[in-house]
Amino acid sequence: MKQDEQYEIPKDKNVTKTGLDILYTSRDRSVTDDSLEKKILSLKHLLEKDPKAADLKWSLFVAASNTYRYDSCLKPFPPMYIKNECKDIEALRKAIESVPPLPLMCKELNDASAYENYGETIELLYWVLLRLRDPYIKSVQKECRSQFGKGIYLSSELGVSLPYSPVGYGWGGSLLGSEISCIALCELINHPDIKRGDSKDNARNTLNDSIGGRIPDKYFVVTNSDLVRIRYLLVYTQNLRTTSTADNSGLLVWFKQHKLLTFVLGYVVLLASVGLTQNKQVEKYYRLFIQKAGFE
C-alpha cells in the first residue's frame, strides 16, 4: 500500500530529508500545531460519519505494518516512530496492539480525559485516518521478469482478478473481520502506455520485455502508474461484524454459535421422540388426550 503524506511540519522544527521520508531532528513528539480538541473532534466526526471506511483504511495500515516487507509496503512511515533515522517497527506494532475497536474508541473520545488515557492511540489514528491521503496504485520494481512485461496488471473481468486477491490477515478488532481480501475497481486513461489484450495493434498488445508473448484478452498492463486511479475497493470478508445489539442476543444466536451442540441436542430429541412413540404407556395417555380434546 502506497500513500501520499499530508503531514504538516511545525515551524519550530528543523527537518532533514533522508531516505526515510522526512525526519525531525528533535525527539519531541508534539508533531502538529493542531489543538488536541480539534484532533479529537475531527477523529470522532470521521469515526461516526463512515466507520467502515475508517476501519478499512486502518486495517490496510495494520496489514502493511505487520508484514515482513513493511519497509517497502508502509510508505510513508509514521514519523513519530522514527528515531535517529531508524524505523522503530516494534514500537509501532506495540502501539497498534493497544488500539481498541474503533466503535469503542469513538465512545471513549467523549470522555474529557480521552487524551490522557489514549494519547498515543489518538495521535496514531489521527495521522493514519486524517493526515494520510487515500491509498493509490504504484508499480514496484521487481528483480524477476513478469510474464507479459513490467507494469500494473488489471482485468476487465472480476473472475480473472479474484484468484490474485487471496485472503490476508488484517486487524483483529476490525468491523470487517480479521481476514479480508480486496479488489480495486480502477479507472484508466486511454493512452499508448496502457497495453491491452483486446487490441489488434501489436504496439498496444505486446510489451518489449514480455516473456509470454501477446497480452491475453481481458488483460491490461499499465506501464505508467499516473494513468490509473482507484475508484472503489471491493472488500470480501466472511465474518462481518455488526454494531447492532438486536441480533447479538437470544436463543437463535446461541444456536448459531454452538452448532455442534445444537446438532447433538436435536439428535437426542429425535431419538427420544422415536422411543416415546413405541411406549404403550405414552400411547395410552396420548389417546386419552385426543379423546378429551375432542379430536375423535
C-alpha positions in Angstrom: 0.0 0.0 0.0 1.4 3.3 -1.1 0.2 6.6 0.4 0.9 10.2 -0.1 1.9 12.1 3.0 -0.1 15.2 4.1 1.9 15.7 7.3 2.3 19.3 8.5 5.7 20.2 9.8 5.9 22.5 12.8 7.6 25.8 12.1 9.8 25.5 15.2 11.3 22.2 14.0 14.4 21.6 11.9 13.9 18.9 9.3 16.2 16.7 7.3 15.4 15.0 4.1 16.7 11.4 4.0 15.7 8.0 2.5 13.2 7.7 5.4 10.9 10.4 4.0 11.0 13.5 6.4 12.6 13.2 9.8 12.6 15.5 12.8 15.9 16.5 14.4 14.1 16.9 17.7 12.7 13.9 19.7 9.7 16.0 20.8 6.5 14.1 19.9 4.3 17.2 19.6 4.3 16.6 15.9 1.5 19.1 14.9 0.2 22.5 15.9 -3.3 21.3 15.8 -5.0 21.6 19.1 -5.9 18.4 21.0 -9.5 19.4 20.9 -9.5 19.7 17.2 -7.8 16.4 16.7 -10.3 14.6 19.0 -13.3 16.3 17.3 -12.1 15.6 13.8 -11.3 11.9 14.6 -14.7 11.5 16.3 -16.5 13.0 13.4 -14.8 10.7 10.9 -15.5 7.5 13.0 -19.2 8.5 13.3 -19.6 9.5 9.7 -18.2 6.4 8.0 -16.9 3.8 10.5 -16.4 1.0 7.9 -14.3 3.2 5.6 -12.2 4.3 8.5 -12.0 0.7 9.6 -10.8 -0.5 6.2 -8.1 2.2 5.9 -6.9 1.3 9.4 -6.9 -2.4 8.5 -4.8 -1.8 5.4 -2.3 0.2 7.5 -2.2 -2.6 10.2 -1.6 -5.2 7.5 1.2 -3.2 5.9 2.8 -2.8 9.4 2.7 -6.5 10.2 4.2 -7.7 7.0 7.9 -8.6 6.9 8.1 -6.2 3.8 7.0 -3.2 5.9 10.0 -1.3 4.7 8.5 -1.1 1.1 4.8 -1.5 1.9 4.5 1.0 4.7 5.2 4.3 3.0 5.2 6.9 4.4 6.3 5.6 7.8 4.7 7.3 10.9 7.3 9.9 11.7 6.6 9.7 15.5 8.1 6.2 15.4 11.3 7.2 13.6 14.3 7.5 15.9 17.7 8.5 14.8 16.7 7.9 11.2 15.7 4.3 12.1 12.1 3.0 11.8 11.0 1.6 15.2 8.7 -1.0 13.8 8.4 -2.9 17.1 7.2 0.3 18.9 4.7 0.8 16.1 3.4 -2.7 16.3 3.1 -2.4 20.1 1.1 0.8 19.7 -1.2 -0.9 17.2 -1.9 -3.8 19.6 -3.2 -1.3 22.2 -5.8 0.3 19.9 -9.3 -0.8 20.9 -12.1 -1.5 18.3 -12.9 1.8 16.6 -16.6 1.9 17.7 -15.3 1.7 21.3 -12.6 4.3 20.6 -15.3 6.6 19.3 -17.2 6.4 22.6 -14.0 6.9 24.6 -13.4 10.2 22.7 -16.5 11.6 24.5 -14.6 11.4 27.8 -12.9 14.6 29.0 -9.8 12.5 29.9 -9.6 10.8 26.5 -6.2 12.1 25.5 -4.8 11.3 28.9 -5.9 7.7 28.6 -5.4 7.2 24.8 -2.9 9.9 23.8 -0.6 7.7 21.7 -3.6 5.9 20.1 -5.3 9.2 19.2 -2.1 10.6 17.6 -1.6 7.4 15.6 -5.2 7.2 14.4 -5.3 10.9 13.6 -2.2 10.5 11.5 -3.4 7.4 9.6 -7.1 8.3 9.1 -6.9 12.1 8.6 -3.3 13.0 7.7 -2.7 10.4 5.0 -4.4 10.6 1.7 -6.3 7.6 0.3 -4.1 4.8 -1.0 -3.2 4.7 -4.7 -1.6 2.2 -7.0 2.1 2.5 -7.9 4.3 0.0 -9.7 7.0 -1.7 -7.7 10.3 -2.7 -9.3 10.9 -6.4 -9.2 14.0 -8.4 -9.7 12.4 -11.1 -11.7 10.8 -10.6 -15.1 7.0 -10.6 -15.4 5.0 -12.9 -17.7 3.8 -10.2 -20.1 6.2 -7.4 -19.1 6.6 -5.0 -16.3 3.7 -2.9 -15.1 0.4 -2.9 -13.2 -1.8 -5.9 -14.2 -5.5 -5.2 -14.4 -8.5 -7.1 -15.9 -12.0 -6.1 -17.2 -13.4 -9.3 -15.6 -13.8 -9.8 -11.9 -13.4 -13.5 -12.2 -9.9 -13.0 -13.6 -8.8 -10.8 -10.7 -10.2 -12.7 -7.8 -7.6 -15.5 -7.8 -4.9 -12.9 -7.4 -6.6 -11.5 -4.3 -6.0 -14.1 -1.6 -7.4 -13.7 1.9 -5.0 -11.8 4.1 -4.9 -11.0 7.8 -5.8 -7.5 8.8 -6.7 -6.3 12.2 -8.3 -8.4 14.9 -10.6 -5.6 16.1 -11.9 -4.8 12.7 -15.6 -4.5 11.9 -14.9 -6.2 8.6 -13.3 -9.2 10.2 -9.7 -10.2 10.8 -9.4 -11.9 7.3 -10.3 -9.9 4.3 -9.4 -9.7 0.6 -9.7 -6.6 -1.7 -10.2 -5.9 -5.4 -9.6 -2.4 -6.7 -12.0 -1.1 -9.2 -9.9 1.3 -11.3 -10.3 4.0 -13.9 -7.8 4.1 -16.8 -6.9 6.8 -19.3 -6.8 5.7 -22.9 -3.1 6.1 -23.5 -0.4 4.3 -25.5 1.3 3.3 -22.2 -1.7 1.1 -21.4 -1.3 -2.2 -23.1 -4.4 -4.2 -23.7 -5.1 -7.7 -24.9 -8.2 -6.9 -27.0 -6.2 -4.6 -29.3 -5.2 -5.7 -32.8 -2.2 -3.4 -32.8 1.0 -5.2 -31.9 2.3 -2.0 -30.3 -0.7 -2.0 -27.9 -1.0 -5.7 -27.1 2.7 -6.6 -26.5 5.5 -5.3 -24.3 9.1 -5.5 -25.3 10.2 -7.3 -22.1 7.3 -9.8 -22.3 8.3 -13.5 -22.0 4.8 -14.8 -22.5 4.2 -13.1 -25.8 0.9 -11.2 -26.5 -1.2 -9.9 -23.6 -4.3 -12.2 -23.1 -7.8 -10.9 -23.7 -9.4 -9.1 -20.8 -6.0 -8.1 -19.5 -4.5 -4.6 -19.2 -0.9 -3.8 -18.4 -0.3 -0.3 -17.2 3.4 0.9 -17.5 2.7 4.3 -16.1 1.0 4.5 -12.7 -0.1 8.1 -13.3 -2.7 6.7 -15.8 -4.6 4.6 -13.3 -6.8 5.7 -10.4 -8.6 3.7 -7.7 -12.3 4.5 -7.8 -13.7 1.8 -5.4 -12.5 -1.0 -3.3 -14.4 -4.2 -3.2 -13.9 -5.9 0.2 -14.6 -9.6 0.7 -15.0 -10.9 4.2 -16.5 -14.0 5.8 -17.0 -12.8 9.3 -18.6 -9.3 9.0 -19.2 -7.9 12.5 -22.1 -5.7 13.3 -22.6 -3.0 15.9 -26.3 -3.7 16.2 -27.3 -5.2 19.6 -30.6 -6.5 18.4 -29.0 -9.5 16.6 -26.5 -10.2 19.3 -28.8 -11.8 21.8 -31.5 -14.5 22.0 -31.7 -18.3 21.6 -31.2 -18.2 17.9 -27.8 -16.6 18.2 -26.8 -19.2 20.8 -27.7 -21.9 18.4 -25.6 -20.3 15.7 -22.6 -20.0 18.0 -22.9 -23.6 19.2 -23.7 -25.5 16.0 -22.2 -28.9 17.1 -24.1 -28.8 20.5 -27.3 -27.9 18.7 -26.9 -30.8 16.3 -26.3 -33.2 19.2 -29.3 -31.9 21.2 -31.5 -32.2 18.1 -30.4 -35.8 17.6 -31.1 -36.6 21.2 -34.6 -35.1 20.9 -35.2 -37.2 17.7 -34.2 -40.4 19.4 -36.3 -39.6 22.5 -39.4 -38.9 20.3 -38.9 -42.2 18.4 -38.6 -44.1 21.7 -41.7 -42.5 23.2 -43.9 -43.3 20.2 -43.1 -47.0 20.8 -44.0 -46.8 24.5 -47.5 -48.3 25.3 -48.0 -46.1 28.4 -47.3 -43.0 26.3 -49.6 -44.2 23.6 -52.4 -44.7 26.2 -52.1 -41.1 27.5 -51.9 -39.8 24.0 -55.2 -41.4 23.0 -56.8 -40.2 26.3 -55.6 -36.6 25.5 -57.1 -36.9 21.9 -60.5 -38.0 23.3 -60.7 -35.3 25.9 -59.6 -32.7 23.4 -62.5 -33.8 21.1 -60.3 -34.6 18.1 -62.1 -38.0 17.8 
